[in-house]
Amino acid sequence: MKVTIEEHPPITLGNNGMLIRIRDEDGTNLGKLWIGQATVRWARGSVHERNAKRLSVQEFVTYLNNLP
């Protein structure tokens, strides 16, 4: 699968992917989301990357498509 970031210029993700930190309005760390060519990883709070939940990009897309 090819994952790109639609910015100008477009960026193609490499093997390490991209890290997105997610915080609430008060700045509290809710977790980290890594999006790569083959996998999506989620680590809630300050959980280390090696303990993150992992899905293939295809599984992630299927999951999102099945949401009501």
Biopython code that builds the backbone (N, CA, C, O; Angstrom):
import numpy as np
from Bio.PDB.StructureBuilder import StructureBuilder

atoms = [
    (1, "MET", "N", (0.828, -1.164, 0.000)),
    (1, "MET", "CA", (0.000, 0.000, 0.000)),
    (1, "MET", "C", (0.879, 1.235, 0.000)),
    (1, "MET", "O", (1.952, 1.233, 0.602)),
    (2, "LYS", "N", (0.441, 2.276, -0.660)),
    (2, "LYS", "CA", (1.198, 3.526, -0.707)),
    (2, "LYS", "C", (0.461, 4.555, 0.140)),
    (2, "LYS", "O", (-0.718, 4.825, -0.088)),
    (3, "VAL", "N", (1.149, 5.120, 1.103)),
    (3, "VAL", "CA", (0.560, 6.123, 1.979)),
    (3, "VAL", "C", (1.255, 7.442, 1.713)),
    (3, "VAL", "O", (2.480, 7.527, 1.787)),
    (4, "THR", "N", (0.481, 8.476, 1.402)),
    (4, "THR", "CA", (1.055, 9.797, 1.162)),
    (4, "THR", "C", (0.362, 10.817, 2.051)),
    (4, "THR", "O", (-0.762, 10.608, 2.507)),
    (5, "ILE", "N", (1.042, 11.905, 2.284)),
    (5, "ILE", "CA", (0.485, 13.029, 3.021)),
    (5, "ILE", "C", (0.192, 14.093, 1.984)),
    (5, "ILE", "O", (1.087, 14.545, 1.271)),
    (6, "GLU", "N", (-1.044, 14.483, 1.907)),
    (6, "GLU", "CA", (-1.460, 15.416, 0.871)),
    (6, "GLU", "C", (-1.147, 16.858, 1.267)),
    (6, "GLU", "O", (-2.037, 17.629, 1.626)),
    (7, "GLU", "N", (0.084, 17.187, 1.197)),
    (7, "GLU", "CA", (0.566, 18.540, 1.427)),
    (7, "GLU", "C", (1.248, 18.987, 0.147)),
    (7, "GLU", "O", (1.325, 18.235, -0.824)),
    (8, "HIS", "N", (1.734, 20.192, 0.155)),
    (8, "HIS", "CA", (2.435, 20.686, -1.023)),
    (8, "HIS", "C", (3.878, 20.928, -0.648)),
    (8, "HIS", "O", (4.134, 21.853, 0.123)),
    (9, "PRO", "N", (4.829, 20.173, -1.132)),
    (9, "PRO", "CA", (4.703, 19.034, -2.046)),
    (9, "PRO", "C", (4.267, 17.769, -1.296)),
    (9, "PRO", "O", (4.474, 17.674, -0.086)),
    (10, "PRO", "N", (3.661, 16.786, -2.002)),
    (10, "PRO", "CA", (3.276, 15.521, -1.364)),
    (10, "PRO", "C", (4.494, 14.801, -0.787)),
    (10, "PRO", "O", (5.595, 14.885, -1.331)),
    (11, "ILE", "N", (4.281, 14.096, 0.317)),
    (11, "ILE", "CA", (5.345, 13.368, 0.993)),
    (11, "ILE", "C", (4.991, 11.891, 0.974)),
    (11, "ILE", "O", (3.889, 11.518, 1.376)),
    (12, "THR", "N", (5.910, 11.039, 0.512)),
    (12, "THR", "CA", (5.711, 9.597, 0.577)),
    (12, "THR", "C", (6.369, 9.089, 1.848)),
    (12, "THR", "O", (7.529, 9.392, 2.127)),
    (13, "LEU", "N", (5.610, 8.308, 2.617)),
    (13, "LEU", "CA", (6.143, 7.806, 3.876)),
    (13, "LEU", "C", (7.164, 6.716, 3.629)),
    (13, "LEU", "O", (6.974, 5.863, 2.761)),
    (14, "GLY", "N", (8.243, 6.741, 4.386)),
    (14, "GLY", "CA", (9.260, 5.706, 4.294)),
    (14, "GLY", "C", (8.949, 4.563, 5.244)),
    (14, "GLY", "O", (7.817, 4.418, 5.707)),
    (15, "ASN", "N", (9.951, 3.758, 5.530)),
    (15, "ASN", "CA", (9.766, 2.599, 6.404)),
    (15, "ASN", "C", (9.352, 2.980, 7.820)),
    (15, "ASN", "O", (8.601, 2.241, 8.458)),
    (16, "ASN", "N", (9.819, 4.100, 8.316)),
    (16, "ASN", "CA", (9.499, 4.506, 9.679)),
    (16, "ASN", "C", (8.142, 5.184, 9.800)),
    (16, "ASN", "O", (7.618, 5.323, 10.905)),
    (17, "GLY", "N", (7.570, 5.604, 8.685)),
    (17, "GLY", "CA", (6.268, 6.241, 8.716)),
    (17, "GLY", "C", (6.303, 7.614, 9.356)),
    (17, "GLY", "O", (7.339, 8.278, 9.399)),
    (18, "MET", "N", (5.142, 8.025, 9.854)),
    (18, "MET", "CA", (4.993, 9.339, 10.461)),
    (18, "MET", "C", (4.364, 9.178, 11.835)),
    (18, "MET", "O", (3.434, 8.391, 12.011)),
    (19, "LEU", "N", (4.866, 9.917, 12.793)),
    (19, "LEU", "CA", (4.336, 9.908, 14.154)),
    (19, "LEU", "C", (3.413, 11.104, 14.329)),
    (19, "LEU", "O", (3.781, 12.239, 14.029)),
    (20, "ILE", "N", (2.202, 10.831, 14.821)),
    (20, "ILE", "CA", (1.243, 11.887, 15.133)),
    (20, "ILE", "C", (0.945, 11.787, 16.628)),
    (20, "ILE", "O", (0.439, 10.767, 17.096)),
    (21, "ARG", "N", (1.255, 12.835, 17.368)),
    (21, "ARG", "CA", (0.945, 12.877, 18.797)),
    (21, "ARG", "C", (-0.442, 13.477, 18.960)),
    (21, "ARG", "O", (-0.777, 14.471, 18.317)),
    (22, "ILE", "N", (-1.246, 12.868, 19.822)),
    (22, "ILE", "CA", (-2.611, 13.335, 20.021)),
    (22, "ILE", "C", (-2.766, 13.777, 21.464)),
    (22, "ILE", "O", (-2.501, 13.019, 22.398)),
    (23, "ARG", "N", (-3.198, 15.014, 21.627)),
    (23, "ARG", "CA", (-3.382, 15.604, 22.955)),
    (23, "ARG", "C", (-4.777, 16.217, 23.039)),
    (23, "ARG", "O", (-5.368, 16.584, 22.024)),
    (24, "ASP", "N", (-5.293, 16.324, 24.262)),
    (24, "ASP", "CA", (-6.589, 16.982, 24.420)),
    (24, "ASP", "C", (-6.391, 18.490, 24.467)),
    (24, "ASP", "O", (-5.270, 18.978, 24.322)),
    (25, "GLU", "N", (-7.472, 19.226, 24.668)),
    (25, "GLU", "CA", (-7.415, 20.690, 24.650)),
    (25, "GLU", "C", (-6.510, 21.261, 25.739)),
    (25, "GLU", "O", (-5.978, 22.362, 25.598)),
    (26, "ASP", "N", (-6.338, 20.504, 26.825)),
    (26, "ASP", "CA", (-5.484, 20.958, 27.924)),
    (26, "ASP", "C", (-4.021, 20.569, 27.736)),
    (26, "ASP", "O", (-3.177, 20.903, 28.567)),
    (27, "GLY", "N", (-3.720, 19.869, 26.655)),
    (27, "GLY", "CA", (-2.350, 19.453, 26.390)),
    (27, "GLY", "C", (-1.981, 18.104, 26.977)),
    (27, "GLY", "O", (-0.827, 17.685, 26.889)),
    (28, "THR", "N", (-2.958, 17.410, 27.583)),
    (28, "THR", "CA", (-2.687, 16.086, 28.148)),
    (28, "THR", "C", (-2.463, 15.088, 27.027)),
    (28, "THR", "O", (-3.242, 15.029, 26.075)),
    (29, "ASN", "N", (-1.396, 14.303, 27.138)),
    (29, "ASN", "CA", (-1.052, 13.318, 26.115)),
    (29, "ASN", "C", (-2.073, 12.178, 26.123)),
    (29, "ASN", "O", (-2.198, 11.464, 27.117)),
    (30, "LEU", "N", (-2.801, 12.007, 25.015)),
    (30, "LEU", "CA", (-3.751, 10.907, 24.886)),
    (30, "LEU", "C", (-3.112, 9.694, 24.236)),
    (30, "LEU", "O", (-3.522, 8.560, 24.485)),
    (31, "GLY", "N", (-2.099, 9.934, 23.397)),
    (31, "GLY", "CA", (-1.422, 8.813, 22.765)),
    (31, "GLY", "C", (-0.650, 9.229, 21.530)),
    (31, "GLY", "O", (-0.570, 10.405, 21.173)),
    (32, "LYS", "N", (-0.086, 8.212, 20.891)),
    (32, "LYS", "CA", (0.708, 8.415, 19.674)),
    (32, "LYS", "C", (0.196, 7.475, 18.598)),
    (32, "LYS", "O", (-0.121, 6.317, 18.870)),
    (33, "LEU", "N", (0.118, 7.977, 17.388)),
    (33, "LEU", "CA", (-0.330, 7.199, 16.240)),
    (33, "LEU", "C", (0.784, 7.226, 15.198)),
    (33, "LEU", "O", (1.179, 8.294, 14.731)),
    (34, "TRP", "N", (1.283, 6.054, 14.839)),
    (34, "TRP", "CA", (2.280, 5.942, 13.778)),
    (34, "TRP", "C", (1.576, 5.404, 12.547)),
    (34, "TRP", "O", (0.860, 4.405, 12.624)),
    (35, "ILE", "N", (1.773, 6.055, 11.420)),
    (35, "ILE", "CA", (1.213, 5.580, 10.158)),
    (35, "ILE", "C", (2.370, 5.342, 9.210)),
    (35, "ILE", "O", (3.154, 6.247, 8.924)),
    (36, "GLY", "N", (2.467, 4.122, 8.728)),
    (36, "GLY", "CA", (3.554, 3.757, 7.828)),
    (36, "GLY", "C", (3.030, 3.149, 6.541)),
    (36, "GLY", "O", (1.823, 3.130, 6.300)),
    (37, "GLN", "N", (3.930, 2.658, 5.725)),
    (37, "GLN", "CA", (3.560, 2.039, 4.452)),
    (37, "GLN", "C", (2.708, 0.795, 4.659)),
    (37, "GLN", "O", (1.787, 0.543, 3.883)),
    (38, "ALA", "N", (3.003, 0.014, 5.697)),
    (38, "ALA", "CA", (2.337, -1.273, 5.874)),
    (38, "ALA", "C", (1.522, -1.383, 7.154)),
    (38, "ALA", "O", (0.594, -2.189, 7.223)),
    (39, "THR", "N", (1.854, -0.582, 8.176)),
    (39, "THR", "CA", (1.174, -0.736, 9.464)),
    (39, "THR", "C", (0.734, 0.595, 10.046)),
    (39, "THR", "O", (1.270, 1.657, 9.727)),
    (40, "VAL", "N", (-0.267, 0.493, 10.915)),
    (40, "VAL", "CA", (-0.719, 1.602, 11.744)),
    (40, "VAL", "C", (-0.547, 1.132, 13.180)),
    (40, "VAL", "O", (-0.989, 0.038, 13.530)),
    (41, "ARG", "N", (0.094, 1.952, 14.020)),
    (41, "ARG", "CA", (0.326, 1.580, 15.410)),
    (41, "ARG", "C", (-0.244, 2.665, 16.307)),
    (41, "ARG", "O", (-0.122, 3.856, 16.018)),
    (42, "TRP", "N", (-0.875, 2.234, 17.413)),
    (42, "TRP", "CA", (-1.445, 3.160, 18.386)),
    (42, "TRP", "C", (-0.917, 2.825, 19.769)),
    (42, "TRP", "O", (-0.980, 1.676, 20.207)),
    (43, "ALA", "N", (-0.397, 3.834, 20.452)),
    (43, "ALA", "CA", (0.069, 3.675, 21.826)),
    (43, "ALA", "C", (-0.676, 4.698, 22.683)),
    (43, "ALA", "O", (-0.473, 5.905, 22.550)),
    (44, "ARG", "N", (-1.534, 4.196, 23.557)),
    (44, "ARG", "CA", (-2.321, 5.061, 24.426)),
    (44, "ARG", "C", (-1.431, 5.693, 25.498)),
    (44, "ARG", "O", (-0.566, 5.026, 26.065)),
    (45, "GLY", "N", (-1.645, 6.970, 25.768)),
    (45, "GLY", "CA", (-0.866, 7.667, 26.796)),
    (45, "GLY", "C", (0.614, 7.638, 26.486)),
    (45, "GLY", "O", (1.036, 7.995, 25.386)),
    (46, "SER", "N", (1.403, 7.211, 27.462)),
    (46, "SER", "CA", (2.855, 7.179, 27.263)),
    (46, "SER", "C", (3.373, 5.751, 27.086)),
    (46, "SER", "O", (4.531, 5.469, 27.396)),
    (47, "VAL", "N", (2.529, 4.860, 26.592)),
    (47, "VAL", "CA", (2.945, 3.480, 26.306)),
    (47, "VAL", "C", (4.047, 3.520, 25.248)),
    (47, "VAL", "O", (3.968, 4.292, 24.292)),
    (48, "HIS", "N", (5.067, 2.694, 25.421)),
    (48, "HIS", "CA", (6.192, 2.652, 24.483)),
    (48, "HIS", "C", (5.752, 2.056, 23.144)),
    (48, "HIS", "O", (4.826, 1.247, 23.086)),
    (49, "GLU", "N", (6.424, 2.464, 22.084)),
    (49, "GLU", "CA", (6.077, 2.002, 20.739)),
    (49, "GLU", "C", (6.077, 0.476, 20.623)),
    (49, "GLU", "O", (5.233, -0.086, 19.926)),
    (50, "ARG", "N", (7.005, -0.194, 21.292)),
    (50, "ARG", "CA", (7.072, -1.656, 21.163)),
    (50, "ARG", "C", (5.823, -2.337, 21.725)),
    (50, "ARG", "O", (5.547, -3.486, 21.381)),
    (51, "ASN", "N", (5.061, -1.648, 22.585)),
    (51, "ASN", "CA", (3.834, -2.196, 23.155)),
    (51, "ASN", "C", (2.572, -1.635, 22.494)),
    (51, "ASN", "O", (1.461, -1.854, 22.976)),
    (52, "ALA", "N", (2.753, -0.917, 21.395)),
    (52, "ALA", "CA", (1.618, -0.313, 20.701)),
    (52, "ALA", "C", (0.761, -1.387, 20.030)),
    (52, "ALA", "O", (1.248, -2.454, 19.655)),
    (53, "LYS", "N", (-0.520, -1.074, 19.893)),
    (53, "LYS", "CA", (-1.411, -1.957, 19.136)),
    (53, "LYS", "C", (-1.089, -1.773, 17.664)),
    (53, "LYS", "O", (-0.865, -0.653, 17.205)),
    (54, "ARG", "N", (-1.067, -2.881, 16.920)),
    (54, "ARG", "CA", (-0.669, -2.837, 15.512)),
    (54, "ARG", "C", (-1.754, -3.411, 14.613)),
    (54, "ARG", "O", (-2.381, -4.422, 14.930)),
    (55, "LEU", "N", (-1.957, -2.748, 13.497)),
    (55, "LEU", "CA", (-2.859, -3.213, 12.445)),
    (55, "LEU", "C", (-2.161, -2.994, 11.113)),
    (55, "LEU", "O", (-1.360, -2.071, 10.968)),
    (56, "SER", "N", (-2.466, -3.836, 10.153)),
    (56, "SER", "CA", (-1.992, -3.530, 8.802)),
    (56, "SER", "C", (-2.817, -2.342, 8.304)),
    (56, "SER", "O", (-3.907, -2.082, 8.813)),
    (57, "VAL", "N", (-2.305, -1.638, 7.332)),
    (57, "VAL", "CA", (-3.046, -0.509, 6.776)),
    (57, "VAL", "C", (-4.386, -1.004, 6.226)),
    (57, "VAL", "O", (-5.403, -0.327, 6.381)),
    (58, "GLN", "N", (-4.397, -2.173, 5.587)),
    (58, "GLN", "CA", (-5.642, -2.716, 5.048)),
    (58, "GLN", "C", (-6.640, -3.017, 6.169)),
    (58, "GLN", "O", (-7.825, -2.717, 6.028)),
    (59, "GLU", "N", (-6.180, -3.603, 7.278)),
    (59, "GLU", "CA", (-7.063, -3.866, 8.417)),
    (59, "GLU", "C", (-7.619, -2.566, 8.993)),
    (59, "GLU", "O", (-8.783, -2.506, 9.390)),
    (60, "PHE", "N", (-6.788, -1.532, 9.037)),
    (60, "PHE", "CA", (-7.210, -0.233, 9.543)),
    (60, "PHE", "C", (-8.290, 0.375, 8.648)),
    (60, "PHE", "O", (-9.287, 0.902, 9.143)),
    (61, "VAL", "N", (-8.093, 0.301, 7.340)),
    (61, "VAL", "CA", (-9.078, 0.831, 6.397)),
    (61, "VAL", "C", (-10.383, 0.045, 6.515)),
    (61, "VAL", "O", (-11.459, 0.643, 6.510)),
    (62, "THR", "N", (-10.310, -1.278, 6.622)),
    (62, "THR", "CA", (-11.504, -2.107, 6.782)),
    (62, "THR", "C", (-12.239, -1.721, 8.066)),
    (62, "THR", "O", (-13.463, -1.588, 8.064)),
    (63, "TYR", "N", (-11.494, -1.542, 9.162)),
    (63, "TYR", "CA", (-12.080, -1.146, 10.429)),
    (63, "TYR", "C", (-12.835, 0.186, 10.268)),
    (63, "TYR", "O", (-13.980, 0.308, 10.703)),
    (64, "LEU", "N", (-12.197, 1.167, 9.650)),
    (64, "LEU", "CA", (-12.839, 2.470, 9.471)),
    (64, "LEU", "C", (-14.067, 2.376, 8.581)),
    (64, "LEU", "O", (-15.079, 3.022, 8.852)),
    (65, "ASN", "N", (-13.992, 1.580, 7.524)),
    (65, "ASN", "CA", (-15.136, 1.420, 6.629)),
    (65, "ASN", "C", (-16.317, 0.745, 7.305)),
    (65, "ASN", "O", (-17.459, 0.950, 6.894)),
    (66, "ASN", "N", (-16.067, -0.057, 8.335)),
    (66, "ASN", "CA", (-17.133, -0.770, 9.036)),
    (66, "ASN", "C", (-17.754, 0.033, 10.181)),
    (66, "ASN", "O", (-18.707, -0.425, 10.811)),
    (67, "LEU", "N", (-17.221, 1.223, 10.452)),
    (67, "LEU", "CA", (-17.821, 2.057, 11.488)),
    (67, "LEU", "C", (-19.192, 2.529, 11.019)),
    (67, "LEU", "O", (-19.399, 2.773, 9.831)),
    (68, "PRO", "N", (-20.137, 2.658, 11.969)),
    (68, "PRO", "CA", (-21.485, 3.119, 11.566)),
    (68, "PRO", "C", (-21.487, 4.550, 11.079)),
    (68, "PRO", "O", (-22.537, 5.074, 10.709)),
]
sb = StructureBuilder()
sb.init_structure("model")
sb.init_model(0)
sb.init_chain("A")
sb.init_seg("    ")
for serial, (resi, resn, name, xyz) in enumerate(atoms, 1):
    if name == "N":
        sb.init_residue(resn, " ", resi, " ")
    sb.init_atom(name, np.array(xyz, "f"), 0.0, 1.0, " ", f" {name:<3s}", serial, name[0])
structure = sb.get_structure()
